[in-house]
Amino acid sequence: ILDNLPLVVPIPRPDSEGPPVYQMGFHVGLKGRYGDSKEKKYFLHNHLKFTVKFHKDQQSGSSRIVGFEVTPFSVKHEYEGPWSESVRLLTCDPHASREVTASSPPQEVEDKQEVIFTYDVAFEESDVKWASRWDTYLLMADDQIHWFSIVNSLMIVLFLSGMVAMIMLRTLYRDIARYNELETQEEAQEETGWKLVHGDVFRPPANPDLLCVYVGTGVQFFGMVLVTMIFALLGFLSPSNRGGLMTAMLLLWAFMGFFAGHSAARLYRAFRGTEWKRIAVRTSFYFPATIFAAFFALNALIWGQKSSGAVPFGTMFALVFLWFGISVPLVFLGSYVGFRKPAAEDPVKTNKIPRQIPEQPWYMNPVLSILIGGILPFGAVFIELFFILTSIWLNQFYYIFGFLFIVFLILLVTCAEIAVVLCYFQLCSEDYRWWWRSYLTAGSSALYLFVYAGFYFFTKLDITKPVSGALYFGYMLIASYAFFVLTGTVGFCACFLFTRLIYSSVKID
């Protein structure tokens, strides 16, 4: 890094038009054939040719760095006599103005062989102004693919929206009109469909405390992602501020604790719960503790490898302080405020004795419908997911937050609509256990995300060390878990509003 600019290798475009594409960093070596050799061998890049580009300001006369490029070479250096620090190289001599070129014999990687590392620096004046020096780094070379991704996602949303519109405008309207016209007792006894389960549809589910915790955590995660994307969209999170995006996300996570506690307590109050402090404690610790434990274990692996990429102890302490010093108190404050408000009244009364659920057709099997529900939300984002994984694991810049924000909105709509559609089919089959099913239906897209991460690992990455593989799958498991909490909460909230809407529209005797 020079003047906060990362080192890049310029790669000319195939059409030779426009600025080159930048590759972050340089390859340590390469594999190939040299001379008459038939087998491929490994060669080391032991000479680096740095080019520092600067822009001269005509008014002040001062110059500022606007580019930092490198061209790596593999050179078998030669010298005369015994080696010393003052010996002059025949292959790289600044006094004789002899530069390293690609025609020099390469440095092969062999056991117990001497390797001499060299570099040279050239300063080059550039027309690029200092304010525009990041433009080449953030150049988007594949915008057509991103547009294709958005069109693909929009088609899924239109398909789902058509189904939801058909249900809401046609089926539901007809159902409500028919239910409200039932007059005689005989007609009332012949009811079928979702109205039959009105006495059980708002019965608290199994493990209501856990559902409240996951919904609260999902609201916290949703708030963090939304605000981060808006800031990035407005240009506040520039890549020139290294680590700014991650810092903003962690701070926002801590400050969104109020909304986590408030949402969890409001849902807990709707279930007629009384121990709001217990819910606040669980919301404060369930998700963050799981993530922190996994992160600490992965960081211990990096420590064990004596890598400089390990998170230092001071940063770990700062994360714990954010968690216990800001997030936990805000969760308790939000829970206290949310629990003090009166509970929302259900549109219909709940029977004391649970209704027997009839035998369900094979296609309404819980596992099958949950797995089907996750396909469409994942399908709406998987093309953009490829670019995100590439930027994280192949060390490239991702700065197209406009596309990402559109895909995020499409993901929200898709999760809400698929959860509502499958919830309606479930209620029509007289199965009123929709609480957890609605959460898992949208959340199951995280399973496909993790499977895709495995596919990406074996097809795009060339990782052979067990520790590196463990780090990849460990971090992707954390990302998939967070994706599950986010999408599951969106699906649940959509179904919660949907059920309250339809049951408040029919007359119940």
C-alpha positions as CSV (number, residue, x, y, z in Angstrom):
1,I,0.0,0.0,0.0
2,L,1.4,3.4,-1.0
3,D,-0.4,6.6,0.1
4,N,-3.4,4.4,0.9
5,L,-3.5,3.0,-2.6
6,P,-3.3,-0.8,-2.9
7,L,-0.7,-2.3,-5.2
8,V,-2.2,-3.5,-8.6
9,V,-1.1,-5.3,-11.7
10,P,-2.5,-3.5,-14.8
11,I,-4.0,-6.0,-17.3
12,P,-4.8,-4.6,-20.8
13,R,-8.3,-5.1,-22.1
14,P,-8.8,-7.5,-25.0
15,D,-10.3,-4.8,-27.2
16,S,-7.3,-2.5,-26.2
17,E,-9.8,0.4,-25.6
18,G,-10.2,2.3,-22.4
19,P,-8.1,2.0,-19.2
20,P,-6.7,-1.4,-18.2
21,V,-8.4,-3.7,-15.7
22,Y,-6.6,-3.8,-12.3
23,Q,-5.7,-7.0,-10.6
24,M,-5.3,-6.6,-6.8
25,G,-1.8,-7.6,-5.8
26,F,0.5,-9.8,-7.8
27,H,1.1,-13.6,-8.1
28,V,4.0,-14.9,-6.1
29,G,5.0,-17.1,-9.0
30,L,3.7,-19.0,-12.0
31,K,3.7,-22.5,-13.4
32,G,4.7,-23.2,-17.0
33,R,7.2,-24.5,-19.5
34,Y,10.5,-22.8,-20.4
35,G,12.8,-23.5,-23.3
36,D,12.8,-27.1,-24.5
37,S,11.3,-28.5,-21.3
38,K,8.2,-30.6,-21.9
39,E,7.0,-30.7,-18.3
40,K,5.6,-27.7,-16.4
41,K,7.7,-26.3,-13.6
42,Y,7.2,-23.6,-11.0
43,F,8.9,-20.2,-11.3
44,L,9.2,-17.5,-8.7
45,H,8.5,-13.8,-9.3
46,N,11.6,-12.4,-7.6
47,H,11.9,-9.0,-9.4
48,L,9.2,-6.4,-9.0
49,K,9.0,-3.3,-11.3
50,F,7.0,-0.6,-9.4
51,T,5.5,2.3,-11.3
52,V,4.4,5.2,-9.1
53,K,2.1,7.6,-11.0
54,F,1.8,11.2,-9.9
55,H,-0.2,14.2,-10.9
56,K,1.4,17.6,-10.9
57,D,-0.8,20.5,-9.8
58,Q,-0.1,23.4,-12.2
59,Q,-1.2,26.1,-9.6
60,S,0.7,24.9,-6.5
61,G,3.5,23.1,-8.3
62,S,3.2,20.1,-5.9
63,S,2.6,16.5,-6.9
64,R,0.4,13.9,-5.5
65,I,0.4,10.1,-6.0
66,V,-2.5,8.9,-8.1
67,G,-1.4,5.3,-9.0
68,F,0.7,2.4,-7.7
69,E,1.3,-0.4,-10.2
70,V,3.6,-3.4,-10.4
71,T,4.9,-5.7,-13.1
72,P,6.4,-9.0,-11.6
73,F,9.3,-10.8,-13.3
74,S,11.0,-14.1,-12.8
75,V,14.7,-13.7,-13.2
76,K,17.7,-16.0,-12.6
77,H,20.1,-13.3,-11.3
78,E,23.8,-13.6,-12.2
79,Y,26.9,-12.0,-10.5
80,E,30.7,-12.5,-10.5
81,G,32.7,-13.7,-7.5
82,P,31.4,-14.6,-4.0
83,W,28.1,-13.1,-2.8
84,S,28.2,-10.0,-0.7
85,E,25.8,-7.1,0.0
86,S,27.9,-4.8,-2.3
87,V,28.2,-7.1,-5.2
88,R,26.9,-5.8,-8.6
89,L,24.3,-8.0,-10.4
90,L,24.9,-8.6,-14.1
91,T,21.2,-9.0,-14.7
92,C,20.0,-6.0,-12.8
93,D,22.5,-3.2,-12.6
94,P,21.3,0.4,-12.1
95,H,24.8,1.8,-12.9
96,A,24.8,0.2,-16.3
97,S,21.1,1.1,-16.9
98,R,20.4,-2.6,-17.4
99,E,16.7,-3.2,-16.8
100,V,15.1,-6.6,-16.2
101,T,13.0,-7.8,-19.1
102,A,10.8,-10.8,-19.8
103,S,13.5,-12.3,-22.0
104,S,15.8,-13.0,-19.1
105,P,16.1,-16.7,-17.9
106,P,13.4,-17.3,-15.2
107,Q,14.1,-18.2,-11.5
108,E,13.0,-21.8,-11.1
109,V,11.8,-23.0,-7.7
110,E,14.2,-25.8,-6.5
111,D,15.3,-27.2,-3.2
112,K,18.2,-25.4,-1.5
113,Q,18.7,-23.0,-4.4
114,E,19.8,-19.4,-3.9
115,V,17.2,-16.7,-4.8
116,I,18.0,-13.0,-5.0
117,F,15.1,-10.6,-4.7
118,T,15.3,-7.2,-6.5
119,Y,13.0,-4.3,-7.4
120,D,13.1,-1.1,-9.4
121,V,10.9,2.0,-9.1
122,A,9.9,4.3,-11.9
123,F,8.0,7.6,-11.5
124,E,5.5,8.5,-14.2
125,E,3.5,11.7,-14.6
126,S,-0.2,11.1,-15.1
127,D,-3.2,13.2,-16.2
128,V,-5.4,11.6,-13.6
129,K,-6.3,14.1,-10.9
130,W,-6.0,13.1,-7.2
131,A,-9.8,13.3,-6.7
132,S,-10.3,10.7,-9.5
133,R,-7.5,8.3,-8.6
134,W,-9.9,5.6,-7.3
135,D,-12.0,5.6,-10.5
136,T,-9.9,2.9,-12.2
137,Y,-9.9,0.7,-9.2
138,L,-13.7,0.8,-9.0
139,L,-14.3,0.5,-12.7
140,M,-17.1,-1.9,-13.4
141,A,-16.2,-4.2,-16.3
142,D,-19.2,-6.5,-16.2
143,D,-22.3,-4.2,-15.7
144,Q,-24.2,-6.2,-18.4
145,I,-24.1,-9.2,-16.1
146,H,-25.4,-7.2,-13.2
147,W,-28.3,-5.9,-15.3
148,F,-29.0,-9.5,-16.3
149,S,-29.0,-10.4,-12.6
150,I,-31.6,-7.7,-11.8
151,V,-33.8,-8.6,-14.8
152,N,-33.7,-12.3,-13.7
153,S,-34.6,-11.3,-10.2
154,L,-37.4,-9.0,-11.4
155,M,-38.9,-11.8,-13.4
156,I,-39.1,-14.0,-10.2
157,V,-40.7,-11.1,-8.3
158,L,-43.3,-10.5,-11.1
159,F,-44.2,-14.1,-11.1
160,L,-44.6,-14.2,-7.3
161,S,-46.4,-10.9,-7.3
162,G,-48.9,-12.3,-9.8
163,M,-49.6,-15.2,-7.6
164,V,-50.0,-13.0,-4.5
165,A,-52.3,-10.7,-6.4
166,M,-54.4,-13.6,-7.6
167,I,-54.7,-14.9,-4.0
168,M,-55.5,-11.5,-2.5
169,L,-57.8,-10.1,-5.2
170,R,-59.5,-13.2,-6.5
171,T,-59.4,-16.1,-4.1
172,L,-59.4,-14.2,-0.8
173,Y,-62.0,-11.7,-2.0
174,R,-64.3,-14.6,-3.1
175,D,-63.6,-16.4,0.2
176,I,-64.4,-13.4,2.4
177,A,-67.5,-12.6,0.5
178,R,-68.7,-16.2,0.7
179,Y,-67.9,-16.5,4.4
180,N,-69.7,-13.3,5.2
181,E,-72.8,-14.4,3.3
182,L,-73.3,-17.6,5.4
183,E,-76.5,-17.2,7.3
184,T,-77.9,-20.5,8.4
185,Q,-76.3,-22.9,10.9
186,E,-76.2,-25.7,8.3
187,E,-74.3,-23.5,5.9
188,A,-71.9,-22.5,8.7
189,Q,-71.2,-26.2,9.4
190,E,-70.2,-26.8,5.8
191,E,-67.4,-24.2,5.9
192,T,-64.0,-25.3,4.5
193,G,-60.7,-23.7,4.1
194,W,-58.8,-21.2,6.1
195,K,-61.8,-19.8,8.0
196,L,-62.2,-23.1,9.8
197,V,-59.0,-22.6,11.8
198,H,-59.8,-19.1,13.0
199,G,-60.0,-20.4,16.6
200,D,-56.4,-21.7,16.5
201,V,-54.5,-19.6,14.0
202,F,-53.3,-17.2,16.7
203,R,-52.5,-19.9,19.2
204,P,-48.8,-19.5,20.4
205,P,-46.4,-21.9,18.7
206,A,-44.0,-24.4,20.2
207,N,-40.9,-22.6,21.7
208,P,-42.5,-19.1,21.5
209,D,-39.5,-17.6,23.4
210,L,-37.0,-18.8,20.8
211,L,-39.2,-17.4,18.0
212,C,-39.3,-14.0,19.7
213,V,-35.5,-14.0,20.0
214,Y,-34.9,-14.9,16.3
215,V,-37.5,-12.3,15.1
216,G,-35.8,-9.6,17.3
217,T,-32.3,-10.6,16.0
218,G,-33.6,-10.5,12.5
219,V,-35.0,-7.0,12.9
220,Q,-31.6,-5.9,14.3
221,F,-29.8,-7.4,11.3
222,F,-32.3,-5.9,8.9
223,G,-31.7,-2.5,10.3
224,M,-28.0,-2.8,10.2
225,V,-28.0,-4.0,6.5
226,L,-30.5,-1.3,5.4
227,V,-28.7,1.6,7.0
228,T,-25.2,0.4,5.8
229,M,-26.4,0.1,2.2
230,I,-28.0,3.5,2.3
231,F,-24.7,5.0,3.6
232,A,-22.7,3.1,1.0
233,L,-25.2,4.1,-1.8
234,L,-24.7,7.8,-0.9
235,G,-20.9,7.4,-1.1
236,F,-20.0,7.7,2.6
237,L,-18.3,4.3,2.8
238,S,-15.4,4.8,0.3
239,P,-12.9,2.0,-0.2
240,S,-10.2,4.6,0.3
241,N,-11.1,4.3,4.0
242,R,-9.9,0.7,4.5
243,G,-12.1,-1.3,6.9
244,G,-14.8,1.5,6.9
245,L,-17.6,-0.8,5.7
246,M,-17.0,-3.5,8.4
247,T,-16.6,-0.8,11.1
248,A,-19.9,0.8,10.1
249,M,-21.7,-2.6,10.1
250,L,-20.4,-3.5,13.6
251,L,-21.3,-0.1,15.1
252,L,-24.8,-0.2,13.5
253,W,-25.3,-3.7,14.8
254,A,-24.7,-2.5,18.3
255,F,-26.9,0.5,18.0
256,M,-29.8,-1.5,16.4
257,G,-30.0,-3.5,19.7
258,F,-32.9,-1.2,20.8
259,F,-35.0,-2.4,17.9
260,A,-34.1,-6.0,18.5
261,G,-35.3,-5.8,22.1
262,H,-38.4,-3.9,21.2
263,S,-39.5,-6.3,18.5
264,A,-38.8,-9.4,20.6
265,A,-40.7,-8.0,23.6
266,R,-43.7,-6.9,21.4
267,L,-44.1,-10.4,20.0
268,Y,-43.5,-12.0,23.4
269,R,-46.3,-9.7,24.8
270,A,-48.6,-10.9,22.0
271,F,-48.0,-14.5,23.2
272,R,-49.1,-13.3,26.7
273,G,-45.7,-13.8,28.1
274,T,-44.6,-12.2,31.4
275,E,-40.9,-12.7,31.8
276,W,-39.6,-9.9,29.5
277,K,-36.1,-9.8,31.1
278,R,-35.6,-13.5,30.1
279,I,-36.4,-12.6,26.5
280,A,-34.0,-9.6,26.6
281,V,-31.2,-11.7,27.9
282,R,-31.7,-14.3,25.2
283,T,-32.0,-11.7,22.5
284,S,-28.7,-10.1,23.7
285,F,-26.7,-13.4,23.7
286,Y,-28.1,-16.1,21.4
287,F,-27.0,-14.9,18.0
288,P,-24.0,-12.7,19.0
289,A,-22.5,-15.4,21.3
290,T,-22.8,-18.0,18.5
291,I,-21.2,-15.8,16.0
292,F,-18.5,-14.6,18.4
293,A,-17.6,-18.2,19.4
294,A,-17.3,-19.3,15.7
295,F,-15.2,-16.2,14.9
296,F,-12.9,-16.7,17.9
297,A,-12.3,-20.3,16.9
298,L,-11.5,-19.3,13.3
299,N,-9.2,-16.6,14.5
300,A,-7.4,-19.1,16.7
301,L,-6.7,-21.1,13.6
302,I,-5.1,-18.0,12.0
303,W,-3.1,-17.4,15.2
304,G,-1.9,-21.0,15.1
305,Q,-0.5,-20.3,11.6
306,K,1.3,-17.2,12.9
307,S,-0.4,-15.2,10.2
308,S,-0.5,-11.4,10.2
309,G,-4.2,-11.7,9.1
310,A,-5.3,-12.6,12.6
311,V,-7.5,-10.1,14.5
312,P,-5.4,-8.7,17.3
313,F,-6.4,-9.0,21.0
314,G,-7.2,-5.2,21.2
315,T,-9.7,-5.4,18.4
316,M,-11.3,-8.5,20.1
317,F,-11.6,-6.5,23.3
318,A,-13.3,-3.6,21.3
319,L,-15.8,-6.0,19.9
320,V,-16.7,-7.4,23.3
321,F,-17.1,-3.8,24.6
322,L,-19.4,-3.0,21.7
323,W,-21.4,-6.1,22.5
324,F,-21.7,-5.7,26.3
325,G,-21.3,-1.9,26.6
326,I,-23.7,-0.8,23.8
327,S,-25.8,-3.6,22.3
328,V,-26.9,-5.4,25.6
329,P,-28.1,-2.2,27.4
330,L,-29.9,-1.1,24.3
331,V,-31.6,-4.5,23.9
332,F,-32.8,-4.3,27.5
333,L,-34.0,-0.7,27.0
334,G,-35.9,-1.7,23.9
335,S,-37.4,-4.7,25.6
336,Y,-38.6,-2.6,28.5
337,V,-40.2,0.0,26.2
338,G,-41.8,-2.7,24.0
339,F,-43.2,-4.7,26.9
340,R,-44.8,-1.7,28.6
341,K,-47.0,-1.1,25.6
342,P,-50.4,-2.9,25.7
343,A,-50.4,-6.2,23.7
344,A,-52.0,-6.0,20.2
345,E,-55.4,-7.7,20.2
346,D,-55.9,-10.7,18.0
347,P,-58.6,-10.3,15.3
348,V,-60.3,-13.5,16.4
349,K,-60.5,-15.3,19.7
350,T,-58.4,-18.5,20.3
351,N,-60.3,-21.6,21.4
352,K,-59.2,-23.3,24.6
353,I,-59.0,-26.8,23.1
354,P,-56.7,-27.1,20.0
355,R,-58.4,-28.2,16.8
356,Q,-57.3,-31.5,15.3
357,I,-55.3,-31.1,12.1
358,P,-56.4,-33.3,9.2
359,E,-54.0,-35.5,7.3
360,Q,-52.0,-33.3,4.9
361,P,-51.4,-34.1,1.2
362,W,-47.8,-35.1,0.4
363,Y,-47.0,-31.7,-1.2
364,M,-47.8,-29.9,2.0
365,N,-45.2,-31.9,3.9
366,P,-43.4,-29.3,6.2
367,V,-39.9,-30.2,5.1
368,L,-40.8,-30.2,1.4
369,S,-42.6,-26.9,1.5
370,I,-39.9,-25.3,3.6
371,L,-37.2,-26.4,1.1
372,I,-39.3,-25.2,-1.9
373,G,-39.8,-21.8,-0.3
374,G,-36.1,-21.1,-0.2
375,I,-35.4,-21.7,-3.9
376,L,-36.9,-18.4,-5.2
377,P,-35.3,-16.0,-2.8
378,F,-31.9,-17.6,-3.5
379,G,-32.6,-17.6,-7.2
380,A,-33.2,-13.8,-7.0
381,V,-29.8,-13.1,-5.6
382,F,-27.4,-15.9,-6.6
383,I,-25.9,-14.0,-9.6
384,E,-25.0,-11.0,-7.5
385,L,-23.8,-13.5,-4.9
386,F,-21.1,-14.6,-7.3
387,F,-19.6,-11.1,-7.5
388,I,-19.7,-10.7,-3.7
389,L,-17.9,-14.0,-3.1
390,T,-15.3,-13.0,-5.8
391,S,-14.7,-9.7,-4.1
392,I,-14.2,-11.3,-0.7
393,W,-12.2,-14.4,-1.6
394,L,-10.4,-13.3,-4.7
395,N,-9.4,-9.9,-3.3
396,Q,-11.2,-7.6,-5.6
397,F,-13.1,-4.4,-5.0
398,Y,-16.9,-4.5,-4.7
399,Y,-18.3,-1.1,-5.0
400,I,-21.5,-1.4,-7.0
401,F,-23.9,-0.7,-4.1
402,G,-26.6,0.6,-6.4
403,F,-27.0,-2.8,-7.9
404,L,-26.7,-4.5,-4.5
405,F,-29.4,-2.2,-3.0
406,I,-31.8,-3.1,-5.9
407,V,-31.1,-6.8,-5.4
408,F,-31.6,-6.4,-1.6
409,L,-35.1,-4.9,-2.2
410,I,-35.9,-7.7,-4.6
411,L,-34.8,-10.2,-2.0
412,L,-37.1,-8.7,0.6
413,V,-40.1,-8.7,-1.7
414,T,-39.4,-12.3,-2.8
415,C,-39.1,-13.6,0.8
416,A,-42.3,-11.9,1.8
417,E,-44.3,-13.1,-1.1
418,I,-43.2,-16.7,-1.1
419,A,-43.9,-16.9,2.6
420,V,-47.4,-15.5,2.2
421,V,-48.2,-17.8,-0.7
422,L,-47.2,-20.9,1.1
423,C,-48.8,-19.7,4.4
424,Y,-52.1,-19.3,2.5
425,F,-51.9,-22.8,1.1
426,Q,-51.1,-24.2,4.5
427,L,-54.1,-22.4,6.1
428,C,-56.4,-23.7,3.3
429,S,-55.3,-27.2,4.2
430,E,-56.5,-26.5,7.8
431,D,-53.0,-26.5,9.3
432,Y,-52.8,-23.6,11.6
433,R,-49.1,-24.1,12.7
434,W,-47.8,-21.3,10.5
435,W,-45.6,-19.4,13.0
436,W,-42.3,-21.4,12.7
437,R,-43.2,-22.6,9.2
438,S,-43.3,-19.0,7.8
439,Y,-39.9,-18.2,9.4
440,L,-38.3,-21.4,8.1
441,T,-39.8,-21.1,4.6
442,A,-38.0,-17.9,3.7
443,G,-35.0,-18.7,5.9
444,S,-34.3,-21.9,4.1
445,S,-32.7,-19.8,1.3
446,A,-29.7,-19.7,3.6
447,L,-29.2,-23.5,3.0
448,Y,-29.0,-22.9,-0.7
449,L,-26.5,-20.1,0.0
450,F,-24.2,-22.4,1.9
451,V,-24.5,-25.1,-0.8
452,Y,-23.6,-22.5,-3.5
453,A,-20.6,-21.5,-1.3
454,G,-19.4,-25.1,-1.4
455,F,-19.9,-25.2,-5.2
456,Y,-17.9,-21.9,-5.5
457,F,-15.1,-23.3,-3.4
458,F,-14.6,-26.4,-5.6
459,T,-15.0,-24.6,-8.9
460,K,-13.4,-21.2,-8.5
461,L,-10.9,-21.4,-5.7
462,D,-7.6,-23.3,-5.6
463,I,-7.4,-23.9,-1.9
464,T,-5.5,-27.0,-0.7
465,K,-4.5,-26.2,2.9
466,P,-6.9,-27.6,5.5
467,V,-6.8,-24.4,7.6
468,S,-7.7,-22.2,4.6
469,G,-10.6,-24.5,3.7
470,A,-11.8,-24.5,7.3
471,L,-11.6,-20.7,7.3
472,Y,-13.6,-20.5,4.1
473,F,-16.4,-22.8,5.2
474,G,-16.4,-21.3,8.7
475,Y,-16.9,-17.8,7.5
476,M,-19.5,-18.9,4.9
477,L,-21.4,-20.7,7.7
478,I,-21.5,-17.5,9.7
479,A,-22.7,-15.6,6.6
480,S,-25.4,-18.2,5.9
481,Y,-26.6,-18.1,9.5
482,A,-27.0,-14.4,9.3
483,F,-28.8,-14.7,6.0
484,F,-31.1,-17.2,7.6
485,V,-32.0,-14.8,10.4
486,L,-32.6,-11.9,8.0
487,T,-34.7,-13.7,5.4
488,G,-36.6,-15.7,8.0
489,T,-37.6,-12.6,9.8
490,V,-38.9,-10.9,6.6
491,G,-41.0,-14.0,5.8
492,F,-42.4,-14.2,9.3
493,C,-43.3,-10.5,9.5
494,A,-45.1,-10.7,6.1
495,C,-47.1,-13.8,7.2
496,F,-47.9,-12.1,10.6
497,L,-49.4,-9.1,8.8
498,F,-51.1,-11.3,6.2
499,T,-52.9,-13.5,8.8
500,R,-54.1,-10.5,10.8
501,L,-55.4,-8.9,7.7
502,I,-57.4,-11.8,6.4
503,Y,-58.9,-12.9,9.7
504,S,-59.9,-9.3,10.6
505,S,-61.9,-9.2,7.3
506,V,-64.4,-12.1,8.0
507,K,-67.3,-12.1,10.4
508,I,-66.9,-14.8,13.1
509,D,-70.0,-15.7,15.0
